[in-house]
Amino acid sequence: KELELKNKDLEIYRKELVKANEQMETLVLPIPSQLKKALEIQHQVVPTEFPHIPGFEFSSKFLASSLMGGDYFDIFEHRDRMQFGILMSSASGYSISALFLSLFMKFTFASRQDDDGQSVTQLLAAMKEDLVPHLSSKDAFNCFYGVMNRRHLRMDFVNLGDVMAVHYAHATQSLKRLQSGLKPLTQNYDMAKVTTASVDFEPKDKLILCSPGLLKITNKDGELFGEERFYSIIKKSAQSDVHNLRNEVFFQAQQFAKDKHLPQDLTAIVVEAKERVLKLAST
């Protein structure tokens, strides 16, 4: 009788398990198609080429994660052709939410362009007004934005969060992390604490930008890629051209991860200052 009762219980459990499995399939089956659509959207959003800006050379690469997407980047000239902007943002949270924030950043930025271009303070004001109210409690928004003055090779910038931004000085062969000491943008962020900074460039200096996904790559042993490994790669390859340097960063990151999925999007931009550009007075 006890065995009979146990068999009845097992049959009930089996039926419940079948129901739970059917419900799980209903939830899981749409995910691959949704992720595919999200990746397609993101590939349409990220730029495929940059404008030709005399005195500078650019190289970029974007690799989308199959798990979580949220990177956006761009380089663009201002109305004053002696200035151009460099933008890299990376949102973390739910996959679709992070992608939405990247799209929102793109369109907010485009709509706020004025005749004089988008200064660092203007972008921060736009983010406070248009982006912060849309952040959920689990969203975090990382953003690096710099405005390069071609006359003086001086860049004003702000770095919110974990975008890896490094200045390589060719003369001294030294690396400097470009940070504002600020956390990622979140739902209750105090924009009053945001401060900007600046850095001077010389010919042959480089700016290296990588999205936060790079440092979060893990290998089969669970070891993080981390900052030290990133710096080591840059030091060994900094004197090569922008394309080789960018390729080396990606190659080493993918070798480290092997067959593991990237936890987040991976984006890298390398900018090299070739020469100062002097604006001649019209006669």
C-alpha positions in Angstrom: 0.0 0.0 0.0 2.9 2.4 0.8 4.4 1.6 -2.6 1.1 2.2 -4.3 0.8 5.6 -2.5 4.3 6.6 -3.5 3.6 5.6 -7.1 0.6 7.9 -7.1 2.6 10.7 -5.6 5.3 10.2 -8.3 2.6 10.3 -11.0 1.3 13.6 -9.6 4.9 15.0 -9.6 5.5 13.7 -13.1 2.4 15.5 -14.4 3.4 18.7 -12.6 6.9 18.5 -14.0 5.4 18.1 -17.6 3.3 21.2 -17.0 6.3 23.2 -15.6 8.4 22.1 -18.6 5.7 23.2 -21.1 5.5 26.6 -19.3 9.3 26.9 -19.4 9.4 26.2 -23.2 6.8 28.9 -23.7 9.0 31.4 -21.9 12.4 30.2 -23.4 11.5 29.6 -27.0 11.0 33.3 -28.0 14.3 34.4 -26.4 16.7 33.4 -29.3 14.6 35.3 -31.8 14.3 38.3 -29.5 18.1 38.3 -29.0 18.6 38.0 -32.7 16.4 41.0 -33.3 18.3 43.0 -30.6 21.6 42.1 -32.2 20.3 43.1 -35.6 19.2 46.5 -34.2 22.5 47.1 -32.5 24.5 46.3 -35.7 22.4 48.9 -37.5 23.0 51.5 -34.7 26.8 51.3 -34.4 28.7 53.3 -37.0 30.7 51.4 -39.7 33.0 54.3 -40.6 34.2 57.6 -39.2 34.6 60.9 -40.9 38.0 61.8 -42.3 39.6 64.3 -39.9 43.0 65.7 -40.9 45.7 65.2 -38.4 44.1 62.1 -36.8 43.8 58.4 -37.5 41.0 56.2 -36.2 40.4 52.5 -35.8 37.4 50.7 -34.2 35.9 47.3 -33.7 32.6 46.2 -32.2 31.8 42.6 -31.1 28.2 42.0 -29.9 27.6 39.7 -27.0 24.9 37.0 -27.4 24.0 37.5 -23.7 23.8 41.2 -23.0 24.0 44.2 -25.4 24.4 47.8 -24.6 27.4 49.4 -26.3 27.3 52.5 -28.5 30.1 54.6 -29.9 30.7 57.4 -32.4 33.2 60.0 -33.6 31.9 63.1 -35.3 32.9 66.6 -36.4 31.4 69.8 -34.9 30.4 72.8 -36.9 33.7 74.2 -35.9 35.9 71.9 -37.9 38.7 72.4 -35.5 36.9 70.3 -32.9 35.4 66.8 -33.0 33.7 64.6 -30.4 34.5 61.0 -29.3 31.7 59.1 -27.6 31.6 55.6 -26.0 28.7 54.4 -23.9 27.9 51.1 -22.4 24.7 50.2 -20.5 24.3 47.2 -18.2 21.0 45.8 -16.9 18.5 43.7 -18.7 19.6 43.0 -22.3 16.7 44.8 -24.1 16.8 47.6 -21.5 20.5 48.1 -22.0 20.1 48.2 -25.8 17.2 50.7 -25.4 19.5 53.0 -23.3 22.1 52.9 -26.1 19.5 53.8 -28.7 18.2 56.5 -26.5 21.8 57.9 -26.1 22.2 57.9 -29.9 19.0 59.8 -30.6 19.3 62.1 -27.7 22.7 63.1 -28.8 21.7 63.6 -32.4 18.7 65.7 -31.4 20.7 67.9 -29.1 23.3 68.9 -31.7 23.4 72.7 -32.1 25.3 75.0 -34.4 28.3 75.0 -32.2 28.5 71.2 -31.7 27.9 69.3 -28.5 30.2 70.4 -25.6 30.8 68.1 -22.6 28.6 70.2 -20.4 25.8 70.2 -23.0 25.9 66.4 -23.2 25.7 66.1 -19.4 22.7 68.4 -19.3 21.0 66.3 -22.0 21.7 63.1 -20.1 20.2 64.5 -16.9 17.1 65.7 -18.6 16.5 62.9 -21.1 18.2 59.8 -19.9 18.2 59.6 -16.1 14.4 59.5 -15.8 14.3 56.3 -17.9 16.8 54.3 -15.9 15.4 51.4 -13.9 16.6 50.4 -10.5 18.9 47.7 -12.1 20.3 49.8 -14.9 23.8 51.4 -14.9 25.1 53.6 -17.7 28.8 54.1 -18.4 29.8 56.9 -20.7 33.0 58.5 -21.9 32.7 61.7 -24.0 35.6 63.8 -25.1 35.9 66.9 -27.3 39.2 67.2 -29.1 40.5 70.7 -30.0 42.7 70.2 -33.1 44.4 73.6 -32.8 45.9 72.8 -29.4 45.6 69.0 -29.3 43.8 69.3 -26.0 40.8 67.1 -25.1 38.1 68.0 -22.6 36.4 64.9 -21.3 34.1 63.3 -18.8 34.1 59.6 -17.8 31.1 58.2 -16.0 31.8 54.7 -14.7 33.9 51.9 -16.2 34.8 52.8 -19.8 38.5 52.1 -20.0 40.1 55.3 -21.4 43.9 55.5 -21.6 46.2 58.2 -23.0 49.5 56.9 -24.4 52.3 59.5 -24.5 54.7 58.6 -27.3 57.6 60.7 -26.0 57.7 59.1 -22.6 56.0 55.8 -23.6 53.8 56.1 -20.6 50.1 55.3 -20.0 47.6 57.4 -18.1 44.1 56.2 -17.2 41.6 59.0 -18.0 39.1 59.0 -15.2 36.8 61.6 -13.6 36.5 59.6 -10.4 32.8 59.1 -11.1 30.5 56.1 -10.8 28.2 54.8 -13.6 25.0 56.8 -14.1 22.1 55.2 -12.2 18.5 56.0 -11.3 19.3 58.3 -8.3 22.5 59.9 -9.7 23.6 63.3 -8.4 24.6 65.1 -11.6 25.9 68.0 -9.4 28.9 65.9 -8.6 29.9 65.5 -12.2 33.2 67.2 -13.0 35.1 67.4 -16.3 38.8 67.0 -16.9 41.3 67.6 -19.8 44.4 66.1 -21.2 47.0 67.4 -23.7 48.2 65.4 -26.7 51.4 65.5 -28.7 51.9 64.1 -32.2 52.0 60.3 -32.1 50.1 60.1 -28.8 47.2 57.7 -28.8 43.8 57.5 -27.1 42.6 53.9 -26.4 39.0 53.3 -25.4 37.5 50.0 -24.5 34.0 49.2 -23.2 33.6 47.7 -19.7 32.9 44.2 -21.2 36.7 43.8 -21.9 37.7 43.7 -18.2 34.8 41.4 -17.3 35.8 38.6 -19.7 36.6 35.4 -17.8 38.6 32.3 -18.9 37.8 28.7 -18.2 39.2 28.9 -14.7 37.0 31.9 -13.8 39.9 34.4 -13.9 39.1 37.9 -15.0 40.8 39.6 -17.9 41.3 42.7 -15.7 43.2 46.0 -15.9 46.7 44.7 -15.6 46.5 42.4 -18.5 44.9 45.2 -20.6 47.8 47.6 -19.7 50.4 44.9 -20.5 48.9 44.5 -24.0 48.9 48.3 -24.6 52.5 48.7 -23.5 53.7 46.0 -25.8 51.8 47.2 -28.9 51.4 51.0 -28.3 54.0 52.0 -30.9 52.3 50.0 -33.7 49.6 51.6 -35.9 46.1 52.1 -34.7 44.7 49.1 -36.5 47.4 46.6 -35.2 46.9 47.9 -31.7 43.1 47.5 -31.9 43.5 44.0 -33.4 45.9 42.9 -30.7 43.5 44.0 -27.9 40.7 41.9 -29.5 42.9 39.0 -30.3 44.2 38.7 -26.8 40.7 39.1 -25.3 39.3 36.4 -27.5 42.2 34.0 -26.9 41.7 34.6 -23.1 38.0 33.8 -23.4 38.5 30.8 -25.8 35.0 29.3 -26.4 33.2 31.1 -23.6 30.5 33.6 -24.5 31.3 37.3 -24.0 29.4 38.5 -20.9 28.8 41.9 -22.5 29.5 43.7 -25.8 33.1 44.4 -26.5 34.1 47.7 -28.3 37.5 49.2 -28.8 38.5 52.6 -30.4 42.1 53.7 -31.0 42.8 57.3 -32.0 46.2 58.7 -32.9 47.2 62.3 -33.2 49.4 62.7 -36.2 50.1 66.5 -36.2 48.8 69.8 -35.1 46.5 71.5 -37.5 46.9 75.3 -37.9 44.0 77.3 -39.2 45.4 79.9 -41.6 43.8 83.3 -41.7 41.9 84.1 -44.8 43.4 86.9 -47.0 
